[in-house]
Amino acid sequence: MTVVEREETWSELRERRLAEPGAADAYGAARMAFEIGQTVRRMREERGWSQSRLGAAAGMTQSAVARLEAGGGIPTLTVLERVAAALDARLSVEIVAA
């Protein structure tokens, strides 16, 4: 007689993966990259700009803007400063007590 294993739910898989060493840090970095990308995209779209136009204004390629907006990694402060300047915005980085 074979034992039928129950399939893992998404919630169970997520909990198990987040318990792995370094996973919580990676999840936090992915969240941060996503939020930065959302903000850049929203500001770009509010101006009616294409990714190419933002890229040209920030000294980046369209594909680099697309990666940034998709949360494809944590951009450097230098890149964020260039994007902020291109969008006529101010970059603000805070460290606050928890």
C-alpha positions in Angstrom: 0.0 0.0 0.0 1.4 3.4 -1.0 1.1 6.5 1.1 -0.5 9.4 -0.7 1.3 12.7 0.2 -0.8 15.8 0.6 0.1 18.7 -1.7 1.6 21.7 0.0 -0.4 24.9 -0.1 1.0 28.2 -1.2 0.9 29.5 2.4 2.8 26.4 3.7 5.4 26.7 0.9 5.9 30.4 1.6 6.3 29.8 5.3 8.8 27.0 4.7 10.8 29.0 2.2 10.9 32.1 4.5 12.2 30.0 7.3 15.3 29.1 5.2 18.5 31.0 6.0 18.7 34.3 4.3 15.2 34.1 2.8 13.7 36.9 4.9 16.5 39.2 3.8 16.0 38.3 0.2 12.2 38.8 0.5 12.7 42.2 2.1 15.1 43.2 -0.8 12.6 42.0 -3.4 9.8 44.0 -1.7 12.0 47.1 -1.6 12.9 46.7 -5.3 9.2 46.3 -6.2 8.2 49.4 -4.3 10.9 51.5 -5.9 9.9 50.3 -9.3 6.2 51.1 -8.7 7.1 54.6 -7.6 9.3 55.3 -10.7 6.6 53.9 -13.0 3.9 55.9 -11.4 5.9 59.1 -11.7 6.9 58.4 -15.3 3.3 57.6 -16.3 2.0 60.8 -14.5 4.3 62.8 -16.9 3.1 60.8 -19.9 6.6 59.7 -20.6 7.7 56.4 -22.2 10.5 54.3 -20.7 12.7 55.4 -23.5 12.2 59.1 -22.7 12.9 58.5 -19.0 16.0 56.5 -19.9 17.3 59.3 -22.2 16.7 61.9 -19.5 18.4 59.7 -16.8 21.3 58.5 -18.9 20.0 54.9 -19.0 18.7 52.5 -21.6 15.0 51.8 -22.0 15.7 48.2 -20.9 17.4 49.4 -17.7 14.3 51.5 -16.9 12.1 48.5 -17.6 14.2 46.3 -15.2 14.0 49.1 -12.6 10.2 49.4 -12.9 9.8 45.6 -12.7 11.8 45.4 -9.5 14.6 43.5 -11.1 17.1 44.5 -8.5 18.0 47.2 -6.0 19.3 50.2 -7.9 22.3 52.1 -6.6 21.8 55.5 -5.0 23.6 57.1 -8.0 21.0 55.5 -10.4 18.2 56.7 -8.1 19.6 60.2 -8.0 19.7 60.3 -11.8 16.2 59.0 -12.1 14.9 61.5 -9.5 16.7 64.4 -11.3 15.2 63.3 -14.6 11.7 63.2 -13.1 12.3 66.6 -11.4 11.9 64.9 -8.1 14.0 64.7 -4.9 15.5 61.5 -3.6 14.9 60.9 0.1 16.5 58.1 2.0 15.7 57.7 5.7 17.0 55.6 8.5 14.5 55.7 11.4 14.3 53.9 14.7 12.2 50.8 14.7 
